């Protein structure tokens, strides 16, 4: 989402990922969120939606 500064988008996305994987190191979740931000399709979504979309099984969006 272009209206959200990248650092806030990453933090919100990492927080959503942490709800699913609470034992994963915060830095690793932030790194994952940063990678998601580099995907134009996911970047266009709110961070919470991007995390949820990324977690879906391949082909689930069909």
mmJSON file of the N, C-alpha and C atoms, coordinates in Angstrom:
{"data_MODEL":{"atom_site":{
"group_PDB":["ATOM","ATOM","ATOM","ATOM","ATOM","ATOM","ATOM","ATOM","ATOM","ATOM","ATOM","ATOM","ATOM","ATOM","ATOM","ATOM","ATOM","ATOM","ATOM","ATOM","ATOM","ATOM","ATOM","ATOM","ATOM","ATOM","ATOM","ATOM","ATOM","ATOM","ATOM","ATOM","ATOM","ATOM","ATOM","ATOM","ATOM","ATOM","ATOM","ATOM","ATOM","ATOM","ATOM","ATOM","ATOM","ATOM","ATOM","ATOM","ATOM","ATOM","ATOM","ATOM","ATOM","ATOM","ATOM","ATOM","ATOM","ATOM","ATOM","ATOM","ATOM","ATOM","ATOM","ATOM","ATOM","ATOM","ATOM","ATOM","ATOM","ATOM","ATOM","ATOM","ATOM","ATOM","ATOM","ATOM","ATOM","ATOM","ATOM","ATOM","ATOM","ATOM","ATOM","ATOM","ATOM","ATOM","ATOM","ATOM","ATOM","ATOM","ATOM","ATOM","ATOM","ATOM","ATOM","ATOM","ATOM","ATOM","ATOM","ATOM","ATOM","ATOM","ATOM","ATOM","ATOM","ATOM","ATOM","ATOM","ATOM","ATOM","ATOM","ATOM","ATOM","ATOM","ATOM","ATOM","ATOM","ATOM","ATOM","ATOM","ATOM","ATOM","ATOM","ATOM","ATOM","ATOM","ATOM","ATOM","ATOM","ATOM","ATOM","ATOM","ATOM","ATOM","ATOM","ATOM","ATOM","ATOM","ATOM","ATOM","ATOM","ATOM","ATOM","ATOM","ATOM","ATOM","ATOM","ATOM","ATOM","ATOM","ATOM","ATOM","ATOM","ATOM","ATOM","ATOM","ATOM","ATOM","ATOM","ATOM","ATOM","ATOM","ATOM","ATOM","ATOM","ATOM","ATOM","ATOM","ATOM","ATOM","ATOM","ATOM","ATOM","ATOM","ATOM","ATOM","ATOM","ATOM","ATOM","ATOM","ATOM","ATOM","ATOM","ATOM","ATOM","ATOM"],
"id":[1,2,3,4,5,6,7,8,9,10,11,12,13,14,15,16,17,18,19,20,21,22,23,24,25,26,27,28,29,30,31,32,33,34,35,36,37,38,39,40,41,42,43,44,45,46,47,48,49,50,51,52,53,54,55,56,57,58,59,60,61,62,63,64,65,66,67,68,69,70,71,72,73,74,75,76,77,78,79,80,81,82,83,84,85,86,87,88,89,90,91,92,93,94,95,96,97,98,99,100,101,102,103,104,105,106,107,108,109,110,111,112,113,114,115,116,117,118,119,120,121,122,123,124,125,126,127,128,129,130,131,132,133,134,135,136,137,138,139,140,141,142,143,144,145,146,147,148,149,150,151,152,153,154,155,156,157,158,159,160,161,162,163,164,165,166,167,168,169,170,171,172,173,174,175,176,177,178,179,180,181,182,183,184,185,186],
"type_symbol":["N","C","C","N","C","C","N","C","C","N","C","C","N","C","C","N","C","C","N","C","C","N","C","C","N","C","C","N","C","C","N","C","C","N","C","C","N","C","C","N","C","C","N","C","C","N","C","C","N","C","C","N","C","C","N","C","C","N","C","C","N","C","C","N","C","C","N","C","C","N","C","C","N","C","C","N","C","C","N","C","C","N","C","C","N","C","C","N","C","C","N","C","C","N","C","C","N","C","C","N","C","C","N","C","C","N","C","C","N","C","C","N","C","C","N","C","C","N","C","C","N","C","C","N","C","C","N","C","C","N","C","C","N","C","C","N","C","C","N","C","C","N","C","C","N","C","C","N","C","C","N","C","C","N","C","C","N","C","C","N","C","C","N","C","C","N","C","C","N","C","C","N","C","C","N","C","C","N","C","C","N","C","C","N","C","C"],
"label_atom_id":["N","CA","C","N","CA","C","N","CA","C","N","CA","C","N","CA","C","N","CA","C","N","CA","C","N","CA","C","N","CA","C","N","CA","C","N","CA","C","N","CA","C","N","CA","C","N","CA","C","N","CA","C","N","CA","C","N","CA","C","N","CA","C","N","CA","C","N","CA","C","N","CA","C","N","CA","C","N","CA","C","N","CA","C","N","CA","C","N","CA","C","N","CA","C","N","CA","C","N","CA","C","N","CA","C","N","CA","C","N","CA","C","N","CA","C","N","CA","C","N","CA","C","N","CA","C","N","CA","C","N","CA","C","N","CA","C","N","CA","C","N","CA","C","N","CA","C","N","CA","C","N","CA","C","N","CA","C","N","CA","C","N","CA","C","N","CA","C","N","CA","C","N","CA","C","N","CA","C","N","CA","C","N","CA","C","N","CA","C","N","CA","C","N","CA","C","N","CA","C","N","CA","C","N","CA","C","N","CA","C","N","CA","C","N","CA","C"],
"label_alt_id":[null,null,null,null,null,null,null,null,null,null,null,null,null,null,null,null,null,null,null,null,null,null,null,null,null,null,null,null,null,null,null,null,null,null,null,null,null,null,null,null,null,null,null,null,null,null,null,null,null,null,null,null,null,null,null,null,null,null,null,null,null,null,null,null,null,null,null,null,null,null,null,null,null,null,null,null,null,null,null,null,null,null,null,null,null,null,null,null,null,null,null,null,null,null,null,null,null,null,null,null,null,null,null,null,null,null,null,null,null,null,null,null,null,null,null,null,null,null,null,null,null,null,null,null,null,null,null,null,null,null,null,null,null,null,null,null,null,null,null,null,null,null,null,null,null,null,null,null,null,null,null,null,null,null,null,null,null,null,null,null,null,null,null,null,null,null,null,null,null,null,null,null,null,null,null,null,null,null,null,null,null,null,null,null,null,null],
"label_comp_id":["UNK","UNK","UNK","UNK","UNK","UNK","UNK","UNK","UNK","UNK","UNK","UNK","UNK","UNK","UNK","UNK","UNK","UNK","UNK","UNK","UNK","UNK","UNK","UNK","UNK","UNK","UNK","UNK","UNK","UNK","UNK","UNK","UNK","UNK","UNK","UNK","UNK","UNK","UNK","UNK","UNK","UNK","UNK","UNK","UNK","UNK","UNK","UNK","UNK","UNK","UNK","UNK","UNK","UNK","UNK","UNK","UNK","UNK","UNK","UNK","UNK","UNK","UNK","UNK","UNK","UNK","UNK","UNK","UNK","UNK","UNK","UNK","UNK","UNK","UNK","UNK","UNK","UNK","UNK","UNK","UNK","UNK","UNK","UNK","UNK","UNK","UNK","UNK","UNK","UNK","UNK","UNK","UNK","UNK","UNK","UNK","UNK","UNK","UNK","UNK","UNK","UNK","UNK","UNK","UNK","UNK","UNK","UNK","UNK","UNK","UNK","UNK","UNK","UNK","UNK","UNK","UNK","UNK","UNK","UNK","UNK","UNK","UNK","UNK","UNK","UNK","UNK","UNK","UNK","UNK","UNK","UNK","UNK","UNK","UNK","UNK","UNK","UNK","UNK","UNK","UNK","UNK","UNK","UNK","UNK","UNK","UNK","UNK","UNK","UNK","UNK","UNK","UNK","UNK","UNK","UNK","UNK","UNK","UNK","UNK","UNK","UNK","UNK","UNK","UNK","UNK","UNK","UNK","UNK","UNK","UNK","UNK","UNK","UNK","UNK","UNK","UNK","UNK","UNK","UNK","UNK","UNK","UNK","UNK","UNK","UNK"],
"label_asym_id":["A","A","A","A","A","A","A","A","A","A","A","A","A","A","A","A","A","A","A","A","A","A","A","A","A","A","A","A","A","A","A","A","A","A","A","A","A","A","A","A","A","A","A","A","A","A","A","A","A","A","A","A","A","A","A","A","A","A","A","A","A","A","A","A","A","A","A","A","A","A","A","A","A","A","A","A","A","A","A","A","A","A","A","A","A","A","A","A","A","A","A","A","A","A","A","A","A","A","A","A","A","A","A","A","A","A","A","A","A","A","A","A","A","A","A","A","A","A","A","A","A","A","A","A","A","A","A","A","A","A","A","A","A","A","A","A","A","A","A","A","A","A","A","A","A","A","A","A","A","A","A","A","A","A","A","A","A","A","A","A","A","A","A","A","A","A","A","A","A","A","A","A","A","A","A","A","A","A","A","A","A","A","A","A","A","A"],
"label_entity_id":["1","1","1","1","1","1","1","1","1","1","1","1","1","1","1","1","1","1","1","1","1","1","1","1","1","1","1","1","1","1","1","1","1","1","1","1","1","1","1","1","1","1","1","1","1","1","1","1","1","1","1","1","1","1","1","1","1","1","1","1","1","1","1","1","1","1","1","1","1","1","1","1","1","1","1","1","1","1","1","1","1","1","1","1","1","1","1","1","1","1","1","1","1","1","1","1","1","1","1","1","1","1","1","1","1","1","1","1","1","1","1","1","1","1","1","1","1","1","1","1","1","1","1","1","1","1","1","1","1","1","1","1","1","1","1","1","1","1","1","1","1","1","1","1","1","1","1","1","1","1","1","1","1","1","1","1","1","1","1","1","1","1","1","1","1","1","1","1","1","1","1","1","1","1","1","1","1","1","1","1","1","1","1","1","1","1"],
"label_seq_id":[1,1,1,2,2,2,3,3,3,4,4,4,5,5,5,6,6,6,7,7,7,8,8,8,9,9,9,10,10,10,11,11,11,12,12,12,13,13,13,14,14,14,15,15,15,16,16,16,17,17,17,18,18,18,19,19,19,20,20,20,21,21,21,22,22,22,23,23,23,24,24,24,25,25,25,26,26,26,27,27,27,28,28,28,29,29,29,30,30,30,31,31,31,32,32,32,33,33,33,34,34,34,35,35,35,36,36,36,37,37,37,38,38,38,39,39,39,40,40,40,41,41,41,42,42,42,43,43,43,44,44,44,45,45,45,46,46,46,47,47,47,48,48,48,49,49,49,50,50,50,51,51,51,52,52,52,53,53,53,54,54,54,55,55,55,56,56,56,57,57,57,58,58,58,59,59,59,60,60,60,61,61,61,62,62,62],
"pdbx_PDB_ins_code":[null,null,null,null,null,null,null,null,null,null,null,null,null,null,null,null,null,null,null,null,null,null,null,null,null,null,null,null,null,null,null,null,null,null,null,null,null,null,null,null,null,null,null,null,null,null,null,null,null,null,null,null,null,null,null,null,null,null,null,null,null,null,null,null,null,null,null,null,null,null,null,null,null,null,null,null,null,null,null,null,null,null,null,null,null,null,null,null,null,null,null,null,null,null,null,null,null,null,null,null,null,null,null,null,null,null,null,null,null,null,null,null,null,null,null,null,null,null,null,null,null,null,null,null,null,null,null,null,null,null,null,null,null,null,null,null,null,null,null,null,null,null,null,null,null,null,null,null,null,null,null,null,null,null,null,null,null,null,null,null,null,null,null,null,null,null,null,null,null,null,null,null,null,null,null,null,null,null,null,null,null,null,null,null,null,null],
"Cartn_x":[0.839,0.0,0.875,0.756,1.625,1.357,0.163,-0.141,0.487,0.951,1.589,3.103,3.823,5.292,5.824,6.858,7.38,7.679,8.294,8.648,7.409,6.352,5.106,4.44,4.474,3.897,4.611,5.919,6.725,6.406,6.337,6.053,4.67,3.677,2.319,2.238,2.903,2.911,3.638,4.766,5.522,4.701,3.963,3.11,2.038,1.455,0.436,1.059,2.254,2.939,3.257,3.589,3.92,2.711,1.52,0.32,0.19,0.672,0.619,1.805,2.971,4.206,4.871,4.334,4.858,6.268,6.75,8.081,9.191,8.828,9.835,10.416,11.711,12.4,11.81,11.596,11.037,11.818,13.14,13.931,13.638,13.454,13.136,11.766,10.813,9.49,9.554,10.374,10.557,11.221,12.191,12.839,11.831,10.97,9.933,8.975,8.558,7.655,8.305,9.598,10.325,10.314,10.466,10.398,8.993,7.977,6.611,6.371,6.961,6.813,7.392,8.355,8.958,8.085,7.034,6.112,5.029,4.946,3.969,2.526,2.156,0.787,0.5,1.453,1.26,1.41,2.312,2.526,1.26,0.427,-0.798,-1.866,-1.676,-2.638,-2.267,-3.241,-2.876,-1.965,-1.098,-0.127,-0.758,-1.866,-2.522,-3.042,-3.614,-4.124,-2.981,-1.866,-0.71,-0.187,-0.105,0.365,-0.584,-1.876,-2.866,-2.821,-2.671,-2.597,-1.355,-0.233,1.03,0.953,0.204,0.107,-0.815,-1.643,-2.565,-1.805,-2.348,-1.726,-1.74,-0.762,-0.688,-1.958,-2.547,-3.751,-5.037,-4.942,-6.135,-6.928,-6.275,-6.985,-7.866,-7.701,-8.482,-9.908],
"Cartn_y":[-1.178,0.0,1.23,2.029,3.183,4.252,4.269,5.299,4.999,3.777,3.4,3.415,4.143,4.135,2.704,2.381,1.006,0.429,1.211,0.678,0.306,1.096,0.769,-0.45,-0.551,-1.701,-2.97,-2.923,-4.086,-4.461,-3.477,-3.755,-4.384,-3.857,-4.403,-5.809,-6.03,-7.352,-8.354,-7.956,-8.84,-9.182,-8.223,-8.471,-9.505,-9.395,-10.367,-11.757,-11.823,-13.111,-13.685,-12.811,-13.268,-13.9,-13.431,-14.038,-15.496,-15.808,-17.186,-18.01,-17.393,-18.08,-17.337,-17.467,-16.699,-17.083,-18.252,-18.67,-18.278,-17.733,-17.302,-15.964,-15.808,-14.582,-13.359,-12.275,-11.057,-10.561,-10.651,-10.191,-11.02,-12.313,-13.171,-12.815,-12.496,-12.092,-10.762,-9.848,-8.573,-8.787,-9.671,-9.98,-10.558,-11.425,-12.007,-10.923,-10.059,-8.966,-8.044,-7.811,-6.972,-7.633,-8.94,-9.659,-9.544,-9.637,-9.513,-8.122,-7.11,-5.746,-5.607,-6.428,-6.372,-6.995,-7.706,-8.309,-7.283,-6.805,-5.759,-6.136,-7.383,-7.817,-7.706,-8.131,-8.075,-6.656,-5.891,-4.508,-3.673,-4.015,-3.274,-3.52,-4.541,-4.895,-4.257,-4.121,-3.751,-4.84,-4.51,-5.491,-6.758,-6.621,-7.796,-8.718,-8.129,-8.917,-9.557,-8.852,-9.413,-10.638,-10.559,-11.699,-12.878,-12.617,-13.686,-14.308,-13.488,-13.99,-14.839,-14.398,-15.127,-16.484,-16.572,-17.824,-18.84,-18.416,-19.342,-20.374,-21.582,-22.609,-22.153,-22.591,-22.256,-22.766,-21.903,-22.265,-22.002,-21.57,-21.339,-20.137,-19.195,-17.996,-18.276,-19.426,-19.756,-20.097],
"Cartn_z":[0.0,0.0,0.0,-1.004,-1.139,-0.092,0.52,1.509,2.868,3.092,4.35,4.146,4.998,4.871,4.987,4.226,4.213,5.594,6.478,7.801,8.606,8.486,9.195,8.577,7.254,6.562,7.011,7.045,7.458,8.895,9.785,11.198,11.374,10.671,10.782,10.208,9.109,8.484,9.382,9.935,10.828,12.065,12.57,13.737,13.396,12.214,11.801,11.658,11.106,10.985,12.366,13.314,14.661,15.352,15.023,15.603,15.177,13.98,13.466,13.941,14.008,14.394,15.551,16.771,17.912,18.352,17.955,18.39,17.422,16.276,15.297,15.762,15.582,15.993,15.294,16.036,15.439,14.217,14.263,13.117,11.87,12.041,10.899,10.327,11.202,10.726,9.986,10.479,9.781,8.433,8.362,7.087,6.097,6.583,5.726,5.257,6.159,5.787,4.75,4.903,3.933,2.546,2.518,1.241,0.635,1.48,0.98,0.398,0.995,0.498,-0.909,-1.252,-2.582,-3.664,-3.275,-4.238,-4.557,-5.813,-6.156,-5.814,-5.999,-5.701,-4.202,-3.38,-1.933,-1.399,-1.982,-1.564,-1.757,-2.721,-2.984,-1.92,-1.104,-0.066,1.268,2.167,3.537,4.115,5.046,5.55,6.115,6.811,7.386,6.289,5.249,4.12,3.346,3.216,2.516,3.25,4.581,5.37,5.218,5.26,5.128,3.734,2.715,1.341,1.147,1.666,1.539,2.212,3.308,4.056,3.406,2.442,1.795,0.981,0.92,0.061,-1.397,-2.148,-3.566,-4.247,-5.039,-5.757,-4.972,-3.727,-2.912,-3.374,-4.045,-4.482,-5.698,-6.309,-7.515,-7.171],
"occupancy":[1.0,1.0,1.0,1.0,1.0,1.0,1.0,1.0,1.0,1.0,1.0,1.0,1.0,1.0,1.0,1.0,1.0,1.0,1.0,1.0,1.0,1.0,1.0,1.0,1.0,1.0,1.0,1.0,1.0,1.0,1.0,1.0,1.0,1.0,1.0,1.0,1.0,1.0,1.0,1.0,1.0,1.0,1.0,1.0,1.0,1.0,1.0,1.0,1.0,1.0,1.0,1.0,1.0,1.0,1.0,1.0,1.0,1.0,1.0,1.0,1.0,1.0,1.0,1.0,1.0,1.0,1.0,1.0,1.0,1.0,1.0,1.0,1.0,1.0,1.0,1.0,1.0,1.0,1.0,1.0,1.0,1.0,1.0,1.0,1.0,1.0,1.0,1.0,1.0,1.0,1.0,1.0,1.0,1.0,1.0,1.0,1.0,1.0,1.0,1.0,1.0,1.0,1.0,1.0,1.0,1.0,1.0,1.0,1.0,1.0,1.0,1.0,1.0,1.0,1.0,1.0,1.0,1.0,1.0,1.0,1.0,1.0,1.0,1.0,1.0,1.0,1.0,1.0,1.0,1.0,1.0,1.0,1.0,1.0,1.0,1.0,1.0,1.0,1.0,1.0,1.0,1.0,1.0,1.0,1.0,1.0,1.0,1.0,1.0,1.0,1.0,1.0,1.0,1.0,1.0,1.0,1.0,1.0,1.0,1.0,1.0,1.0,1.0,1.0,1.0,1.0,1.0,1.0,1.0,1.0,1.0,1.0,1.0,1.0,1.0,1.0,1.0,1.0,1.0,1.0,1.0,1.0,1.0,1.0,1.0,1.0],
"B_iso_or_equiv":[0.0,0.0,0.0,0.0,0.0,0.0,0.0,0.0,0.0,0.0,0.0,0.0,0.0,0.0,0.0,0.0,0.0,0.0,0.0,0.0,0.0,0.0,0.0,0.0,0.0,0.0,0.0,0.0,0.0,0.0,0.0,0.0,0.0,0.0,0.0,0.0,0.0,0.0,0.0,0.0,0.0,0.0,0.0,0.0,0.0,0.0,0.0,0.0,0.0,0.0,0.0,0.0,0.0,0.0,0.0,0.0,0.0,0.0,0.0,0.0,0.0,0.0,0.0,0.0,0.0,0.0,0.0,0.0,0.0,0.0,0.0,0.0,0.0,0.0,0.0,0.0,0.0,0.0,0.0,0.0,0.0,0.0,0.0,0.0,0.0,0.0,0.0,0.0,0.0,0.0,0.0,0.0,0.0,0.0,0.0,0.0,0.0,0.0,0.0,0.0,0.0,0.0,0.0,0.0,0.0,0.0,0.0,0.0,0.0,0.0,0.0,0.0,0.0,0.0,0.0,0.0,0.0,0.0,0.0,0.0,0.0,0.0,0.0,0.0,0.0,0.0,0.0,0.0,0.0,0.0,0.0,0.0,0.0,0.0,0.0,0.0,0.0,0.0,0.0,0.0,0.0,0.0,0.0,0.0,0.0,0.0,0.0,0.0,0.0,0.0,0.0,0.0,0.0,0.0,0.0,0.0,0.0,0.0,0.0,0.0,0.0,0.0,0.0,0.0,0.0,0.0,0.0,0.0,0.0,0.0,0.0,0.0,0.0,0.0,0.0,0.0,0.0,0.0,0.0,0.0,0.0,0.0,0.0,0.0,0.0,0.0],
"pdbx_formal_charge":[null,null,null,null,null,null,null,null,null,null,null,null,null,null,null,null,null,null,null,null,null,null,null,null,null,null,null,null,null,null,null,null,null,null,null,null,null,null,null,null,null,null,null,null,null,null,null,null,null,null,null,null,null,null,null,null,null,null,null,null,null,null,null,null,null,null,null,null,null,null,null,null,null,null,null,null,null,null,null,null,null,null,null,null,null,null,null,null,null,null,null,null,null,null,null,null,null,null,null,null,null,null,null,null,null,null,null,null,null,null,null,null,null,null,null,null,null,null,null,null,null,null,null,null,null,null,null,null,null,null,null,null,null,null,null,null,null,null,null,null,null,null,null,null,null,null,null,null,null,null,null,null,null,null,null,null,null,null,null,null,null,null,null,null,null,null,null,null,null,null,null,null,null,null,null,null,null,null,null,null,null,null,null,null,null,null],
"auth_seq_id":[1,1,1,2,2,2,3,3,3,4,4,4,5,5,5,6,6,6,7,7,7,8,8,8,9,9,9,10,10,10,11,11,11,12,12,12,13,13,13,14,14,14,15,15,15,16,16,16,17,17,17,18,18,18,19,19,19,20,20,20,21,21,21,22,22,22,23,23,23,24,24,24,25,25,25,26,26,26,27,27,27,28,28,28,29,29,29,30,30,30,31,31,31,32,32,32,33,33,33,34,34,34,35,35,35,36,36,36,37,37,37,38,38,38,39,39,39,40,40,40,41,41,41,42,42,42,43,43,43,44,44,44,45,45,45,46,46,46,47,47,47,48,48,48,49,49,49,50,50,50,51,51,51,52,52,52,53,53,53,54,54,54,55,55,55,56,56,56,57,57,57,58,58,58,59,59,59,60,60,60,61,61,61,62,62,62],
"auth_comp_id":["UNK","UNK","UNK","UNK","UNK","UNK","UNK","UNK","UNK","UNK","UNK","UNK","UNK","UNK","UNK","UNK","UNK","UNK","UNK","UNK","UNK","UNK","UNK","UNK","UNK","UNK","UNK","UNK","UNK","UNK","UNK","UNK","UNK","UNK","UNK","UNK","UNK","UNK","UNK","UNK","UNK","UNK","UNK","UNK","UNK","UNK","UNK","UNK","UNK","UNK","UNK","UNK","UNK","UNK","UNK","UNK","UNK","UNK","UNK","UNK","UNK","UNK","UNK","UNK","UNK","UNK","UNK","UNK","UNK","UNK","UNK","UNK","UNK","UNK","UNK","UNK","UNK","UNK","UNK","UNK","UNK","UNK","UNK","UNK","UNK","UNK","UNK","UNK","UNK","UNK","UNK","UNK","UNK","UNK","UNK","UNK","UNK","UNK","UNK","UNK","UNK","UNK","UNK","UNK","UNK","UNK","UNK","UNK","UNK","UNK","UNK","UNK","UNK","UNK","UNK","UNK","UNK","UNK","UNK","UNK","UNK","UNK","UNK","UNK","UNK","UNK","UNK","UNK","UNK","UNK","UNK","UNK","UNK","UNK","UNK","UNK","UNK","UNK","UNK","UNK","UNK","UNK","UNK","UNK","UNK","UNK","UNK","UNK","UNK","UNK","UNK","UNK","UNK","UNK","UNK","UNK","UNK","UNK","UNK","UNK","UNK","UNK","UNK","UNK","UNK","UNK","UNK","UNK","UNK","UNK","UNK","UNK","UNK","UNK","UNK","UNK","UNK","UNK","UNK","UNK","UNK","UNK","UNK","UNK","UNK","UNK"],
"auth_asym_id":["A","A","A","A","A","A","A","A","A","A","A","A","A","A","A","A","A","A","A","A","A","A","A","A","A","A","A","A","A","A","A","A","A","A","A","A","A","A","A","A","A","A","A","A","A","A","A","A","A","A","A","A","A","A","A","A","A","A","A","A","A","A","A","A","A","A","A","A","A","A","A","A","A","A","A","A","A","A","A","A","A","A","A","A","A","A","A","A","A","A","A","A","A","A","A","A","A","A","A","A","A","A","A","A","A","A","A","A","A","A","A","A","A","A","A","A","A","A","A","A","A","A","A","A","A","A","A","A","A","A","A","A","A","A","A","A","A","A","A","A","A","A","A","A","A","A","A","A","A","A","A","A","A","A","A","A","A","A","A","A","A","A","A","A","A","A","A","A","A","A","A","A","A","A","A","A","A","A","A","A","A","A","A","A","A","A"],
"auth_atom_id":["N","CA","C","N","CA","C","N","CA","C","N","CA","C","N","CA","C","N","CA","C","N","CA","C","N","CA","C","N","CA","C","N","CA","C","N","CA","C","N","CA","C","N","CA","C","N","CA","C","N","CA","C","N","CA","C","N","CA","C","N","CA","C","N","CA","C","N","CA","C","N","CA","C","N","CA","C","N","CA","C","N","CA","C","N","CA","C","N","CA","C","N","CA","C","N","CA","C","N","CA","C","N","CA","C","N","CA","C","N","CA","C","N","CA","C","N","CA","C","N","CA","C","N","CA","C","N","CA","C","N","CA","C","N","CA","C","N","CA","C","N","CA","C","N","CA","C","N","CA","C","N","CA","C","N","CA","C","N","CA","C","N","CA","C","N","CA","C","N","CA","C","N","CA","C","N","CA","C","N","CA","C","N","CA","C","N","CA","C","N","CA","C","N","CA","C","N","CA","C","N","CA","C","N","CA","C","N","CA","C","N","CA","C","N","CA","C"],
"pdbx_PDB_model_num":[1,1,1,1,1,1,1,1,1,1,1,1,1,1,1,1,1,1,1,1,1,1,1,1,1,1,1,1,1,1,1,1,1,1,1,1,1,1,1,1,1,1,1,1,1,1,1,1,1,1,1,1,1,1,1,1,1,1,1,1,1,1,1,1,1,1,1,1,1,1,1,1,1,1,1,1,1,1,1,1,1,1,1,1,1,1,1,1,1,1,1,1,1,1,1,1,1,1,1,1,1,1,1,1,1,1,1,1,1,1,1,1,1,1,1,1,1,1,1,1,1,1,1,1,1,1,1,1,1,1,1,1,1,1,1,1,1,1,1,1,1,1,1,1,1,1,1,1,1,1,1,1,1,1,1,1,1,1,1,1,1,1,1,1,1,1,1,1,1,1,1,1,1,1,1,1,1,1,1,1,1,1,1,1,1,1]
}}}
